[in-house]
Amino acid sequence: MDTAFADPQTARIAAFLCGIGIPVEPADLPGRCFVPGIRIECRRLLVDESRMTYPGDLLHEAGHIAVMTPAVRARRSLDISQNMGDEIAAIAWSWAALTHLRLDPEVVFHAGGYRGASTWFAELFGAGTAPGLPLLQWMGLTYDGATAEARGALPFPHMQRWLRAAPEEAIDNTADIG
């Protein structure tokens, strides 16, 4: 695989993200970044691999981009929503991504992240409890178990789509199933 990233895990994550429509580009980021070595800028992730501490942080930051509507993604730069719903949705999205990539949960839920709650999140998701799942379902990205079964689809952490669509393009998660 031809890549601009030296670390194989970073390269693998970047390839996945590019493949689902979230560009990942190497960059020199000398200033302060909220997440070391990573900056969100206009629908893409800029990565200073020399300053990035944890490659799994790419998945969480990509989760923020993924749960934005296309209109918001088009204009969003640096200022990630402080909305806790978006944060929880990004956390759930990153669990789905690490599961899809068959990564160890510690890649994303490492000791340096989530304000000390990494182990708690990993244990919750690992036990099948999925904080943020209702939001991801409402956003048209995935299904809970009952909805997936009724629709003949796979449930979370399988994703029906990786990027939130415009409301008129979203999968219908609100229709009565019966």
MDTraj code that builds the backbone (N, CA, C; nanometers):
import mdtraj as md
import numpy as np

residues = "MET ASP THR ALA PHE ALA ASP PRO GLN THR ALA ARG ILE ALA ALA PHE LEU CYS GLY ILE GLY ILE PRO VAL GLU PRO ALA ASP LEU PRO GLY ARG CYS PHE VAL PRO GLY ILE ARG ILE GLU CYS ARG ARG LEU LEU VAL ASP GLU SER ARG MET THR TYR PRO GLY ASP LEU LEU HIS GLU ALA GLY HIS ILE ALA VAL MET THR PRO ALA VAL ARG ALA ARG ARG SER LEU ASP ILE SER GLN ASN MET GLY ASP GLU ILE ALA ALA ILE ALA TRP SER TRP ALA ALA LEU THR HIS LEU ARG LEU ASP PRO GLU VAL VAL PHE HIS ALA GLY GLY TYR ARG GLY ALA SER THR TRP PHE ALA GLU LEU PHE GLY ALA GLY THR ALA PRO GLY LEU PRO LEU LEU GLN TRP MET GLY LEU THR TYR ASP GLY ALA THR ALA GLU ALA ARG GLY ALA LEU PRO PHE PRO HIS MET GLN ARG TRP LEU ARG ALA ALA PRO GLU GLU ALA ILE ASP ASN THR ALA ASP ILE GLY".split()
xyz = np.array([
    [0.0852, -0.1176, 0.0000],
    [0.0000, 0.0000, 0.0000],
    [0.0896, 0.1237, 0.0000],
    [0.0727, 0.2100, -0.0975],
    [0.1484, 0.3345, -0.1051],
    [0.0844, 0.4355, -0.0104],
    [0.1639, 0.4897, 0.0803],
    [0.1081, 0.5811, 0.1792],
    [0.2084, 0.6882, 0.2162],
    [0.1569, 0.7967, 0.2637],
    [0.2414, 0.9071, 0.3084],
    [0.2759, 0.8943, 0.4563],
    [0.2273, 0.7896, 0.5219],
    [0.2495, 0.7749, 0.6652],
    [0.3444, 0.6587, 0.6931],
    [0.4389, 0.6816, 0.7829],
    [0.5401, 0.5810, 0.8159],
    [0.4845, 0.4705, 0.9048],
    [0.4014, 0.5068, 1.0002],
    [0.3474, 0.4090, 1.0937],
    [0.2413, 0.3241, 1.0236],
    [0.2556, 0.1908, 1.0250],
    [0.1590, 0.1051, 0.9549],
    [0.0153, 0.1204, 1.0052],
    [-0.0014, 0.1394, 1.1347],
    [-0.1367, 0.1557, 1.1886],
    [-0.1984, 0.2875, 1.1409],
    [-0.1195, 0.3935, 1.1414],
    [-0.1669, 0.5226, 1.0903],
    [-0.2030, 0.5096, 0.9434],
    [-0.1175, 0.4423, 0.8662],
    [-0.1434, 0.4244, 0.7233],
    [-0.2720, 0.3454, 0.7003],
    [-0.2938, 0.2419, 0.7785],
    [-0.4143, 0.1591, 0.7632],
    [-0.5405, 0.2384, 0.7968],
    [-0.5357, 0.3125, 0.9058],
    [-0.6506, 0.3942, 0.9452],
    [-0.6763, 0.5019, 0.8409],
    [-0.5701, 0.5672, 0.7938],
    [-0.5849, 0.6727, 0.6922],
    [-0.6453, 0.6164, 0.5638],
    [-0.6018, 0.4975, 0.5223],
    [-0.6567, 0.4362, 0.4010],
    [-0.8061, 0.4084, 0.4166],
    [-0.8462, 0.3571, 0.5319],
    [-0.9883, 0.3332, 0.5580],
    [-1.0666, 0.4638, 0.5501],
    [-1.0182, 0.5666, 0.6181],
    [-1.0902, 0.6942, 0.6208],
    [-1.1002, 0.7552, 0.4818],
    [-0.9915, 0.7520, 0.4063],
    [-0.9971, 0.8035, 0.2692],
    [-1.0978, 0.7238, 0.1869],
    [-1.1024, 0.5932, 0.2090],
    [-1.1937, 0.5067, 0.1355],
    [-1.3406, 0.5334, 0.1622],
    [-1.3724, 0.5883, 0.2794],
    [-1.5130, 0.6185, 0.3096],
    [-1.5464, 0.7655, 0.2846],
    [-1.4487, 0.8418, 0.2371],
    [-1.4770, 0.9808, 0.2013],
    [-1.4291, 1.0858, 0.2995],
    [-1.3411, 1.0490, 0.3917],
    [-1.2817, 1.1474, 0.4826],
    [-1.1337, 1.1564, 0.4477],
    [-1.0947, 1.2600, 0.3740],
    [-0.9540, 1.2725, 0.3359],
    [-0.8633, 1.2883, 0.4579],
    [-0.7482, 1.2239, 0.4506],
    [-0.6461, 1.2333, 0.5544],
    [-0.5173, 1.2733, 0.4838],
    [-0.4608, 1.3857, 0.5257],
    [-0.3425, 1.4373, 0.4581],
    [-0.2316, 1.4663, 0.5575],
    [-0.1078, 1.4312, 0.5213],
    [0.0041, 1.4692, 0.6068],
    [0.0212, 1.6209, 0.6040],
    [0.0616, 1.6762, 0.7165],
    [0.0786, 1.8215, 0.7257],
    [0.1772, 1.8538, 0.8368],
    [0.2362, 1.9700, 0.8268],
    [0.3190, 2.0222, 0.9349],
    [0.2265, 2.1094, 1.0191],
    [0.2039, 2.0701, 1.1429],
    [0.1127, 2.1425, 1.2319],
    [0.1915, 2.1944, 1.3522],
    [0.2625, 2.3049, 1.3346],
    [0.3482, 2.3543, 1.4427],
    [0.2721, 2.4138, 1.5606],
    [0.1525, 2.4629, 1.5379],
    [0.0743, 2.5248, 1.6453],
    [0.0068, 2.4214, 1.7328],
    [-0.0677, 2.4711, 1.8293],
    [-0.1409, 2.3842, 1.9212],
    [-0.2582, 2.3191, 1.8488],
    [-0.2771, 2.1919, 1.8723],
    [-0.3923, 2.1177, 1.8215],
    [-0.4674, 2.0639, 1.9423],
    [-0.5990, 2.0604, 1.9344],
    [-0.6780, 2.0063, 2.0446],
    [-0.6360, 1.8625, 2.0732],
    [-0.6219, 1.7838, 1.9674],
    [-0.5673, 1.6484, 1.9771],
    [-0.4278, 1.6554, 1.9157],
    [-0.3243, 1.6178, 1.9898],
    [-0.1877, 1.6348, 1.9395],
    [-0.1665, 1.5763, 1.7998],
    [-0.1193, 1.6621, 1.7091],
    [-0.0837, 1.6194, 1.5752],
    [-0.1980, 1.5994, 1.4789],
    [-0.3205, 1.6361, 1.5177],
    [-0.4370, 1.6170, 1.4303],
    [-0.5200, 1.7448, 1.4298],
    [-0.5590, 1.7875, 1.3119],
    [-0.6470, 1.9038, 1.2997],
    [-0.7556, 1.8723, 1.1973],
    [-0.8777, 1.9076, 1.2319],
    [-0.9893, 1.8964, 1.1376],
    [-0.9976, 2.0278, 1.0625],
    [-0.9971, 2.0163, 0.9306],
    [-1.0052, 2.1360, 0.8477],
    [-1.0835, 2.1037, 0.7213],
    [-1.1972, 2.1659, 0.7075],
    [-1.2807, 2.1498, 0.5873],
    [-1.2940, 2.0055, 0.5405],
    [-1.3649, 1.9251, 0.6163],
    [-1.3987, 1.7875, 0.5782],
    [-1.2816, 1.6912, 0.5765],
    [-1.1664, 1.7333, 0.6206],
    [-1.0501, 1.6449, 0.6135],
    [-0.9723, 1.6483, 0.7441],
    [-0.8884, 1.5488, 0.7600],
    [-0.7994, 1.5434, 0.8751],
    [-0.6582, 1.5738, 0.8284],
    [-0.5977, 1.6721, 0.8906],
    [-0.4570, 1.7013, 0.8672],
    [-0.3790, 1.6344, 0.9793],
    [-0.2719, 1.5652, 0.9438],
    [-0.1990, 1.4844, 1.0415],
    [-0.0503, 1.5166, 1.0376],
    [0.0003, 1.5558, 1.1521],
    [0.1443, 1.5724, 1.1708],
    [0.1896, 1.4484, 1.2466],
    [0.2351, 1.3494, 1.1712],
    [0.2677, 1.2199, 1.2310],
    [0.3757, 1.2319, 1.3381],
    [0.4639, 1.3298, 1.3245],
    [0.5704, 1.3461, 1.4239],
    [0.5175, 1.3979, 1.5575],
    [0.3984, 1.4577, 1.5570],
    [0.3404, 1.5130, 1.6796],
    [0.2206, 1.4331, 1.7303],
    [0.1707, 1.3428, 1.6474],
    [0.0541, 1.2640, 1.6868],
    [0.0965, 1.1603, 1.7909],
    [0.0205, 1.1516, 1.8977],
    [0.0536, 1.0594, 2.0063],
    [-0.0080, 0.9214, 1.9854],
    [-0.1338, 0.9179, 1.9423],
    [-0.2063, 0.7915, 1.9288],
    [-0.2748, 0.7851, 1.7921],
    [-0.2379, 0.6904, 1.7045],
    [-0.3043, 0.6788, 1.5744],
    [-0.4552, 0.6590, 1.5843],
    [-0.5019, 0.5932, 1.6901],
    [-0.6454, 0.5715, 1.7071],
    [-0.7249, 0.6995, 1.7223],
    [-0.6578, 0.8079, 1.7621],
    [-0.7272, 0.9366, 1.7720],
    [-0.7820, 0.9812, 1.6371],
    [-0.7210, 0.9324, 1.5288],
    [-0.7736, 0.9637, 1.3954],
    [-0.9172, 0.9143, 1.3805],
    [-0.9465, 0.7976, 1.4354],
    [-1.0828, 0.7443, 1.4230],
    [-1.1824, 0.8278, 1.5012],
    [-1.1445, 0.8720, 1.6194],
    [-1.2376, 0.9554, 1.6960],
    [-1.2610, 1.0892, 1.6258],
    [-1.1547, 1.1515, 1.5794],
    [-1.1710, 1.2802, 1.5105],
    [-1.2500, 1.2623, 1.3811],
    [-1.2267, 1.1524, 1.3111],
    [-1.3059, 1.1231, 1.1911],
    [-1.4525, 1.1043, 1.2269],
    [-1.4784, 1.0477, 1.3441],
    [-1.6164, 1.0324, 1.3896],
    [-1.6884, 1.1652, 1.3999],
    [-1.6173, 1.2682, 1.4428],
    [-1.6785, 1.4015, 1.4477],
    [-1.7195, 1.4471, 1.3080],
    [-1.6320, 1.4255, 1.2107],
    [-1.6641, 1.4637, 1.0728],
    [-1.7814, 1.3806, 1.0222],
    [-1.7791, 1.2517, 1.0489],
    [-1.8800, 1.1595, 0.9961],
    [-2.0207, 1.1904, 1.0445],
    [-2.0357, 1.2367, 1.1685],
    [-2.1699, 1.2584, 1.2226],
    [-2.2252, 1.3973, 1.1900],
    [-2.1457, 1.4807, 1.1262],
    [-2.1962, 1.6114, 1.0817],
    [-2.2798, 1.5926, 0.9556],
    [-2.3795, 1.6765, 0.9372],
    [-2.4525, 1.6745, 0.8107],
    [-2.3586, 1.7253, 0.7013],
    [-2.3857, 1.6928, 0.5751],
    [-2.2998, 1.7415, 0.4676],
    [-2.2860, 1.8942, 0.4669],
    [-2.3935, 1.9649, 0.4973],
    [-2.3868, 2.1117, 0.4985],
    [-2.2905, 2.1615, 0.6056],
    [-2.2929, 2.0990, 0.7217],
    [-2.2023, 2.1390, 0.8297],
    [-2.0598, 2.0962, 0.7963],
    [-2.0433, 1.9752, 0.7420],
    [-1.9086, 1.9300, 0.7026],
    [-1.8456, 2.0265, 0.6040],
    [-1.9257, 2.0823, 0.5150],
    [-1.8722, 2.1714, 0.4120],
    [-1.8141, 2.2996, 0.4693],
    [-1.8612, 2.3420, 0.5836],
    [-1.8140, 2.4700, 0.6371],
    [-1.7324, 2.4569, 0.7652],
    [-1.7281, 2.3390, 0.8230],
    [-1.6662, 2.3217, 0.9539],
    [-1.5140, 2.3227, 0.9423],
    [-1.4512, 2.4040, 1.0249],
    [-1.3060, 2.4057, 1.0297],
    [-1.2608, 2.4341, 1.1717],
    [-1.1889, 2.3444, 1.2290],
    [-1.1285, 2.3571, 1.3608],
    [-1.2268, 2.3588, 1.4764],
    [-1.3446, 2.4146, 1.4594],
    [-1.4383, 2.4350, 1.5691],
    [-1.5352, 2.3177, 1.5791],
    [-1.4937, 2.2143, 1.6472],
    [-1.5800, 2.0977, 1.6645],
    [-1.6878, 2.1325, 1.7656],
    [-1.8061, 2.0859, 1.7378],
    [-1.9197, 2.1116, 1.8257],
    [-1.8895, 2.0696, 1.9688],
    [-1.9353, 2.1487, 2.0619],
    [-1.9246, 2.1134, 2.2030],
    [-2.0502, 2.0387, 2.2486],
    [-2.1367, 2.0050, 2.1536],
    [-2.2590, 1.9318, 2.1805],
    [-2.2235, 1.7904, 2.2269],
    [-2.2674, 1.7539, 2.3466],
    [-2.2344, 1.6216, 2.3999],
    [-2.2939, 1.5088, 2.3156],
    [-2.4063, 1.5349, 2.2497],
    [-2.4623, 1.4335, 2.1606],
    [-2.3660, 1.4009, 2.0479],
    [-2.3067, 1.5045, 1.9881],
    [-2.2088, 1.4818, 1.8820],
    [-2.0871, 1.4070, 1.9348],
    [-2.0460, 1.4383, 2.0561],
    [-1.9302, 1.3705, 2.1161],
    [-1.9605, 1.2222, 2.1381],
    [-2.0757, 1.1934, 2.1946],
    [-2.1130, 1.0535, 2.2186],
    [-2.1298, 0.9792, 2.0859],
    [-2.1878, 1.0451, 1.9855],
    [-2.2022, 0.9825, 1.8536],
    [-2.0649, 0.9537, 1.7928],
    [-1.9701, 1.0461, 1.8074],
    [-1.8345, 1.0253, 1.7548],
    [-1.7653, 0.9093, 1.8261],
    [-1.7898, 0.8953, 1.9552],
    [-1.7320, 0.7838, 2.0307],
    [-1.7895, 0.6513, 1.9798],
    [-1.9209, 0.6457, 1.9625],
    [-1.9837, 0.5229, 1.9120],
    [-1.9361, 0.4929, 1.7697],
    [-1.9245, 0.5970, 1.6876],
    [-1.8760, 0.5797, 1.5506],
    [-1.7349, 0.5217, 1.5523],
    [-1.6504, 0.5726, 1.6417],
    [-1.5125, 0.5231, 1.6464],
    [-1.5082, 0.3765, 1.6908],
    [-1.6010, 0.3345, 1.7780],
    [-1.6091, 0.1929, 1.8144],
    [-1.6450, 0.1091, 1.6916],
    [-1.7427, 0.1547, 1.6148],
    [-1.7816, 0.0818, 1.4934],
    [-1.6637, 0.0726, 1.3964],
    [-1.5892, 0.1813, 1.3826],
    [-1.4747, 0.1818, 1.2908],
    [-1.3649, 0.0868, 1.3379],
    [-1.3331, 0.0898, 1.4667],
    [-1.2263, 0.0005, 1.5144],
    [-1.2701, -0.1446, 1.5042],
    [-1.3989, -0.1711, 1.5222],
    [-1.4509, -0.3070, 1.5067],
    [-1.4405, -0.3506, 1.3608],
    [-1.4789, -0.2618, 1.2702],
    [-1.4700, -0.2896, 1.1268],
    [-1.3259, -0.3209, 1.0856],
    [-1.2328, -0.2448, 1.1411],
    [-1.0910, -0.2626, 1.1090],
    [-1.0249, -0.3749, 1.1894],
    [-1.1009, -0.4336, 1.2807],
    [-1.0505, -0.5406, 1.3687],
    [-0.9283, -0.4946, 1.4486],
    [-0.9385, -0.3752, 1.5031],
    [-0.8328, -0.3202, 1.5879],
    [-0.8626, -0.3501, 1.7338],
    [-0.7598, -0.3585, 1.8120],
    [-0.7755, -0.3721, 1.9564],
    [-0.8430, -0.2452, 2.0086],
    [-0.9401, -0.2566, 2.0983],
    [-1.0060, -0.1367, 2.1513],
    [-0.9096, -0.0336, 2.2093],
    [-0.7951, -0.0786, 2.2605],
    [-0.6991, 0.0153, 2.3185],
    [-0.6369, 0.1087, 2.2155],
    [-0.6506, 0.0774, 2.0870],
    [-0.5997, 0.1680, 1.9841],
    [-0.6747, 0.3008, 1.9911],
    [-0.8047, 0.2943, 2.0118],
    [-0.8861, 0.4162, 2.0236],
    [-0.9055, 0.4539, 2.1701],
    [-0.9379, 0.3566, 2.2503],
    [-0.9675, 0.3829, 2.3918],
    [-0.8415, 0.3599, 2.4757],
    [-0.7411, 0.4409, 2.4491],
    [-0.6100, 0.4314, 2.5140],
    [-0.6100, 0.5076, 2.6461],
    [-0.5077, 0.4836, 2.7245],
    [-0.4985, 0.5431, 2.8587],
    [-0.4955, 0.6957, 2.8568],
    [-0.4517, 0.7550, 2.7472],
    [-0.4416, 0.9006, 2.7419],
    [-0.5670, 0.9710, 2.6931],
    [-0.6752, 0.8989, 2.6731],
    [-0.7928, 0.9608, 2.6132],
    [-0.9174, 0.9573, 2.6987],
    [-1.0163, 1.0286, 2.6524],
    [-1.1507, 1.0280, 2.7106],
    [-1.1532, 1.0647, 2.8586],
    [-1.0652, 1.1558, 2.8949],
    [-1.0604, 1.2094, 3.0322],
    [-1.0637, 1.0989, 3.1381],
    [-0.9862, 0.9954, 3.1131],
    [-0.9764, 0.8863, 3.2092],
    [-1.0847, 0.7805, 3.1978],
    [-1.1760, 0.7942, 3.1026],
    [-1.2882, 0.7003, 3.0910],
    [-1.2695, 0.5981, 2.9786],
    [-1.1498, 0.5873, 2.9237],
    [-1.1267, 0.4955, 2.8115],
    [-1.1637, 0.3517, 2.8444],
    [-1.1165, 0.3025, 2.9570],
    [-1.1452, 0.1640, 2.9952],
    [-1.2950, 0.1441, 3.0124],
    [-1.3606, 0.2404, 3.0735],
    [-1.5054, 0.2339, 3.0942],
    [-1.5784, 0.2235, 2.9607],
    [-1.5418, 0.3108, 2.8648],
    [-1.6064, 0.3052, 2.7332],
    [-1.5800, 0.1705, 2.6658],
    [-1.4555, 0.1260, 2.6666],
    [-1.4214, -0.0010, 2.6017],
    [-1.4987, -0.1172, 2.6645],
    [-1.5115, -0.1157, 2.7967],
    [-1.5869, -0.2220, 2.8642],
    [-1.7351, -0.2159, 2.8291],
    [-1.7921, -0.0954, 2.8236],
    [-1.9335, -0.0821, 2.7862],
    [-1.9589, -0.1369, 2.6464],
    [-1.8813, -0.0868, 2.5496],
    [-1.8999, -0.1324, 2.4120],
    [-1.8712, -0.2815, 2.3992],
    [-1.7661, -0.3275, 2.4651],
    [-1.7306, -0.4689, 2.4596],
    [-1.8390, -0.5594, 2.5149],
    [-1.9162, -0.5092, 2.6113],
    [-2.0257, -0.5861, 2.6710],
    [-2.1556, -0.5729, 2.5917],
    [-2.1532, -0.4964, 2.4837],
    [-2.2725, -0.4816, 2.4011],
    [-2.3585, -0.3618, 2.4336],
    [-2.3174, -0.2823, 2.5326],
    [-2.3880, -0.1580, 2.5624],
    [-2.3265, -0.0509, 2.4741],
    [-2.4083, 0.0217, 2.4025],
    [-2.3548, 0.1157, 2.3046],
    [-2.4063, 0.2566, 2.3274],
    [-2.3408, 0.3324, 2.4159],
    [-2.3808, 0.4723, 2.4284],
    [-2.3624, 0.5402, 2.2932],
    [-2.4583, 0.6183, 2.2543],
    [-2.4517, 0.6868, 2.1253],
    [-2.5231, 0.6146, 2.0132],
    [-2.5564, 0.4869, 2.0320],
    [-2.6252, 0.4120, 1.9268],
    [-2.7571, 0.4769, 1.8859],
    [-2.8425, 0.5211, 1.9793],
    [-2.9664, 0.5859, 1.9349],
    [-2.9407, 0.7074, 1.8450],
    [-2.8366, 0.7825, 1.8741],
    [-2.8039, 0.8978, 1.7891],
    [-2.7574, 0.8528, 1.6510],
    [-2.6703, 0.7534, 1.6463],
    [-2.6242, 0.7048, 1.5160],
    [-2.7401, 0.6488, 1.4344],
    [-2.8346, 0.5831, 1.5012],
    [-2.9515, 0.5318, 1.4297],
    [-3.0375, 0.6479, 1.3803],
    [-3.0602, 0.7464, 1.4644],
    [-3.1382, 0.8637, 1.4251],
    [-3.0716, 0.9365, 1.3080],
    [-2.9392, 0.9359, 1.3043],
    [-2.8642, 1.0005, 1.1958],
    [-2.8639, 0.9176, 1.0675],
    [-2.9201, 0.7976, 1.0736],
    [-2.9279, 0.7136, 0.9542],
    [-2.8005, 0.6374, 0.9232],
    [-2.7184, 0.6100, 1.0252],
    [-2.5901, 0.5443, 1.0017],
    [-2.5898, 0.3950, 1.0334],
    [-2.6756, 0.3515, 1.1246],
    [-2.6737, 0.2128, 1.1694],
    [-2.8092, 0.1763, 1.2285],
    [-2.8232, 0.0512, 1.2695],
    [-2.9463, 0.0042, 1.3327],
    [-2.9161, -0.0596, 1.4675],
    [-3.0098, -0.0459, 1.5594],
    [-3.0018, -0.1250, 1.6825],
    [-3.0432, -0.2682, 1.6471],
    [-3.0314, -0.3580, 1.7437],
    [-3.0580, -0.4992, 1.7171],
    [-3.1975, -0.5278, 1.6659],
    [-3.2996, -0.4728, 1.7316],
    [-3.4381, -0.5010, 1.6931],
    [-3.4693, -0.4472, 1.5539],
    [-3.4256, -0.3261, 1.5259],
    [-3.4515, -0.2665, 1.3945],
    [-3.3766, -0.3428, 1.2862],
    [-3.2522, -0.3784, 1.3144],
    [-3.1739, -0.4544, 1.2166],
    [-3.2413, -0.5876, 1.1848],
    [-3.2873, -0.6569, 1.2886],
    [-3.3530, -0.7856, 1.2672],
    [-3.4789, -0.7682, 1.1825],
    [-3.5584, -0.6669, 1.2140],
    [-3.6823, -0.6428, 1.1397],
    [-3.6551, -0.6070, 0.9939],
    [-3.5402, -0.5472, 0.9683],
    [-3.5069, -0.5055, 0.8319],
    [-3.4157, -0.6035, 0.7595],
    [-3.3785, -0.7102, 0.8266],
    [-3.2887, -0.8069, 0.7643],
    [-3.1491, -0.7512, 0.7424],
    [-3.1069, -0.6660, 0.8328],
    [-2.9753, -0.6017, 0.8216],
    [-2.8899, -0.6394, 0.9421],
    [-2.7646, -0.6054, 0.9361],
    [-2.6756, -0.6268, 1.0498],
    [-2.6863, -0.5089, 1.1461],
    [-2.6805, -0.5356, 1.2764],
    [-2.6903, -0.4281, 1.3752],
    [-2.5546, -0.3629, 1.4031],
    [-2.5587, -0.2518, 1.4763],
    [-2.4374, -0.1886, 1.5275],
    [-2.3537, -0.2948, 1.5988],
    [-2.2239, -0.3008, 1.5762],
    [-2.1385, -0.1963, 1.5210],
    [-2.1270, -0.1940, 1.3691],
    [-2.2009, -0.2824, 1.2997],
    [-2.2030, -0.2711, 1.1538],
    [-2.2707, -0.1391, 1.1167],
    [-2.2137, -0.0693, 1.0203],
    [-2.2706, 0.0591, 0.9777],
    [-2.3388, 0.0426, 0.8422],
    [-2.4567, 0.1017, 0.8281],
    [-2.5261, 0.1045, 0.6998],
    [-2.4583, 0.2036, 0.6055],
    [-2.4053, 0.3082, 0.6643],
    [-2.3239, 0.4062, 0.5917],
    [-2.2302, 0.4684, 0.6935],
    [-2.1177, 0.5188, 0.6451],
    [-2.0170, 0.5746, 0.7351],
    [-2.0295, 0.7247, 0.7527],
    [-2.0867, 0.7936, 0.6565],
    [-2.1013, 0.9394, 0.6653],
    [-2.2484, 0.9760, 0.6710],
    [-2.2808, 1.0644, 0.7603],
    [-2.4186, 1.1120, 0.7720],
    [-2.4581, 1.1811, 0.6424],
    [-2.5746, 1.1476, 0.5936],
    [-2.6259, 1.2045, 0.4695],
    [-2.7118, 1.3263, 0.5005],
    [-2.7454, 1.3991, 0.3953],
    [-2.8432, 1.5062, 0.4097],
    [-2.9736, 1.4406, 0.4539],
    [-3.0552, 1.5103, 0.5327],
    [-3.1776, 1.4475, 0.5851],
    [-3.2629, 1.3788, 0.4785],
    [-3.2727, 1.4371, 0.3610],
    [-3.3570, 1.3773, 0.2571],
    [-3.2947, 1.2508, 0.1967],
    [-3.1659, 1.2253, 0.2239],
    [-3.0989, 1.1073, 0.1700],
    [-3.0775, 0.9980, 0.2744],
    [-3.1104, 1.0259, 0.3986],
    [-3.0821, 0.9316, 0.5074],
    [-3.1701, 0.8078, 0.4968],
    [-3.1196, 0.6969, 0.5499],
    [-3.2040, 0.5779, 0.5569],
    [-3.3161, 0.6076, 0.6554],
    [-3.4315, 0.5515, 0.6315],
    [-3.5480, 0.5795, 0.7154],
    [-3.5469, 0.4888, 0.8370],
    [-3.5128, 0.5460, 0.9507],
    [-3.5114, 0.4703, 1.0757],
    [-3.6350, 0.4978, 1.1593],
    [-3.7262, 0.5769, 1.1078],
    [-3.8405, 0.6171, 1.1888],
    [-3.9695, 0.5475, 1.1482],
    [-3.9703, 0.4832, 1.0323],
    [-4.0933, 0.4189, 0.9849],
    [-4.1290, 0.3008, 1.0740],
    [-4.2570, 0.2801, 1.0900],
    [-4.3028, 0.1636, 1.1666],
    [-4.2612, 0.0371, 1.0933],
    [-4.2154, -0.0564, 1.1690],
    [-4.1756, -0.1848, 1.1121],
    [-4.2790, -0.2859, 1.1587],
    [-4.3377, -0.3565, 1.0677],
    [-4.4368, -0.4501, 1.1148],
    [-4.4976, -0.5311, 1.0139],
])
top = md.Topology()
chain = top.add_chain()
for i, resn in enumerate(residues, 1):
    res = top.add_residue(resn, chain, resSeq=i)
    for name in ("N", "CA", "C"):
        top.add_atom(name, md.element.get_by_symbol(name[0]), res)
traj = md.Trajectory(xyz[None], top)
